[in-house]
Amino acid sequence: MGIEIERKFLLRADTWRAGVTRTLHLRQGYLIDAAALAAGLARASVRVRVQDATAWLNIKSARAGIVRDEYDYAIPPADAERMLQTLCNGLIEKRRHVVPVDDVHFEIDEFLGSNAGLVVAELELSAADAPFPRPLWLGREVSQHLRYFNVNLIAHPYAAWNARERAGDETC
């Protein structure tokens, strides 16, 4: 069984940029989207992702938290492009910057398009309680906040967030 243990954080500063070792361009869309998940019509999100010259399907359990079931399957890039164009209800585009700190690789997603301005750091861990470094640029954890899930950024992009949402008010 595939398990993802992922924590997500806002950033305090952009000093992380000095540590970038690799940058990737990602485009992704969802075959099962936020509306179906919110209505309880699906138990998993299904994503099509193209990263540079590779593509895959990703199936992730639809529950909040840092531990979720996750499965990835490589698919032909031409199939992925067709799915993005014809089967997905919107796209997410982002630059993913890899920033190693000690033995951990932070992935910092800098969103583009209607989510431009949103930047979050993610890291995958081997256990939910695994220790990890906390560089000075790492801000508040938002792993439990559904607003920051990529599937929800299509339905409610950062450009549409009000001032309270942008400030991180989780009562919105």
C-alpha positions as CSV (number, residue, x, y, z in Angstrom):
1,M,0.0,0.0,0.0
2,G,1.3,3.5,-0.8
3,I,1.3,5.9,2.1
4,E,2.2,9.6,1.9
5,I,3.3,11.4,5.1
6,E,3.5,15.0,4.1
7,R,3.7,18.3,6.1
8,K,2.9,21.6,4.5
9,F,4.1,25.1,5.7
10,L,3.8,28.7,4.8
11,L,7.1,30.6,4.5
12,R,8.4,33.5,6.5
13,A,11.0,34.8,4.0
14,D,12.4,34.0,0.6
15,T,15.9,33.2,1.9
16,W,15.2,29.6,0.9
17,R,15.9,30.6,-2.7
18,A,19.7,30.5,-2.0
19,G,19.5,26.8,-1.3
20,V,17.6,25.7,-4.4
21,T,19.3,22.8,-6.2
22,R,16.7,22.0,-8.8
23,T,13.5,23.6,-10.2
24,L,10.8,21.7,-12.0
25,H,7.7,22.9,-13.9
26,L,4.4,21.1,-13.0
27,R,1.0,21.2,-14.5
28,Q,-1.8,19.2,-13.0
29,G,-5.6,18.7,-13.2
30,Y,-8.1,16.5,-11.3
31,L,-10.3,13.8,-12.8
32,I,-12.2,13.7,-9.5
33,D,-12.3,17.3,-8.3
34,A,-13.0,19.4,-5.2
35,A,-16.8,19.5,-5.8
36,A,-17.1,15.8,-5.9
37,L,-15.0,15.4,-2.8
38,A,-16.9,18.1,-0.9
39,A,-20.2,16.5,-1.8
40,G,-19.0,13.2,-0.5
41,L,-19.2,11.6,-3.9
42,A,-15.6,10.3,-3.9
43,R,-13.2,8.8,-1.4
44,A,-10.1,9.9,-3.3
45,S,-8.8,12.6,-5.5
46,V,-7.4,11.5,-8.9
47,R,-4.8,13.8,-10.4
48,V,-3.1,13.9,-13.8
49,R,0.3,15.5,-13.5
50,V,2.9,16.5,-16.1
51,Q,6.4,17.3,-14.9
52,D,8.7,18.4,-17.6
53,A,8.8,15.3,-20.0
54,T,7.1,12.8,-17.6
55,A,3.5,12.2,-16.6
56,W,1.5,10.1,-14.2
57,L,-1.8,9.5,-12.5
58,N,-1.9,10.0,-8.8
59,I,-4.7,8.7,-6.5
60,K,-4.8,10.1,-3.0
61,S,-7.3,9.4,-0.2
62,A,-9.6,12.3,0.5
63,R,-9.0,13.0,4.2
64,A,-7.3,15.8,6.0
65,G,-4.1,15.2,7.9
66,I,-0.5,14.4,7.2
67,V,-0.9,10.6,6.6
68,R,-2.9,9.6,3.5
69,D,-3.0,6.7,1.1
70,E,-1.3,7.6,-2.2
71,Y,-0.6,5.7,-5.4
72,D,1.3,7.0,-8.5
73,Y,1.3,5.4,-12.0
74,A,3.4,6.5,-14.9
75,I,1.4,7.3,-18.1
76,P,2.4,8.4,-21.5
77,P,2.9,12.2,-21.6
78,A,0.6,12.5,-24.7
79,D,-2.2,10.7,-22.8
80,A,-1.7,13.1,-19.8
81,E,-1.9,16.1,-22.1
82,R,-5.1,14.9,-23.6
83,M,-6.6,14.2,-20.2
84,L,-5.6,17.7,-19.0
85,Q,-7.3,19.3,-22.0
86,T,-10.5,17.2,-22.1
87,L,-11.2,15.6,-18.7
88,C,-10.0,18.1,-16.1
89,N,-12.0,21.0,-14.8
90,G,-9.1,23.5,-14.5
91,L,-5.4,23.3,-14.0
92,I,-2.8,24.1,-11.4
93,E,0.6,25.3,-12.6
94,K,3.6,25.7,-10.4
95,R,7.3,25.8,-10.1
96,R,8.6,23.3,-7.6
97,H,12.0,24.2,-6.1
98,V,14.0,21.5,-4.3
99,V,15.8,22.8,-1.2
100,P,17.9,20.3,0.8
101,V,18.3,21.1,4.5
102,D,20.4,18.5,6.4
103,D,19.0,15.1,5.3
104,V,15.6,16.5,4.3
105,H,14.5,17.7,0.8
106,F,11.9,20.5,1.1
107,E,9.8,21.0,-2.0
108,I,8.8,24.6,-2.3
109,D,5.8,25.2,-4.6
110,E,5.6,28.6,-6.2
111,F,2.1,28.7,-7.8
112,L,1.4,30.4,-11.1
113,G,-1.7,31.6,-12.9
114,S,-4.7,32.2,-10.7
115,N,-2.7,31.0,-7.7
116,A,0.3,33.3,-8.3
117,G,1.5,34.7,-5.0
118,L,1.0,31.5,-3.0
119,V,4.2,29.8,-2.0
120,V,4.2,26.8,0.3
121,A,6.9,24.3,1.5
122,E,6.2,20.6,1.7
123,L,8.3,17.7,3.0
124,E,7.7,14.0,3.0
125,L,8.6,12.1,6.1
126,S,9.1,8.4,6.9
127,A,6.8,8.6,10.0
128,A,4.2,11.1,11.2
129,D,6.3,11.9,14.2
130,A,9.7,12.0,12.4
131,P,11.9,14.9,13.4
132,F,12.9,17.4,10.7
133,P,14.9,20.6,10.5
134,R,13.1,23.9,10.9
135,P,15.1,26.5,8.9
136,L,14.4,30.2,9.7
137,W,12.4,30.7,6.5
138,L,9.9,27.9,7.5
139,G,6.6,29.5,8.7
140,R,3.3,28.2,10.1
141,E,2.2,24.7,9.4
142,V,-0.9,24.4,7.3
143,S,-1.0,20.6,6.8
144,Q,-4.5,20.3,8.3
145,H,-6.0,23.2,6.3
146,L,-8.0,22.1,3.3
147,R,-7.7,25.5,1.6
148,Y,-4.0,24.7,0.8
149,F,-4.7,21.3,-0.9
150,N,-4.0,21.5,-4.6
151,V,-7.4,20.1,-5.5
152,N,-9.1,22.9,-3.7
153,L,-6.9,25.6,-5.3
154,I,-8.6,25.0,-8.6
155,A,-12.1,25.5,-7.1
156,H,-11.0,28.4,-4.9
157,P,-7.7,29.9,-6.2
158,Y,-5.5,32.2,-4.3
159,A,-6.5,35.2,-6.5
160,A,-10.1,34.8,-5.1
161,W,-9.0,34.6,-1.4
162,N,-10.1,37.5,0.8
163,A,-7.8,39.4,3.1
164,R,-8.6,37.1,6.1
165,E,-7.9,34.0,4.0
166,R,-4.6,35.4,2.8
167,A,-3.6,36.2,6.3
168,G,-4.2,32.6,7.3
169,D,-7.4,33.0,9.2
170,E,-8.7,29.5,9.4
171,T,-12.2,30.5,10.5
172,C,-13.0,31.5,6.9
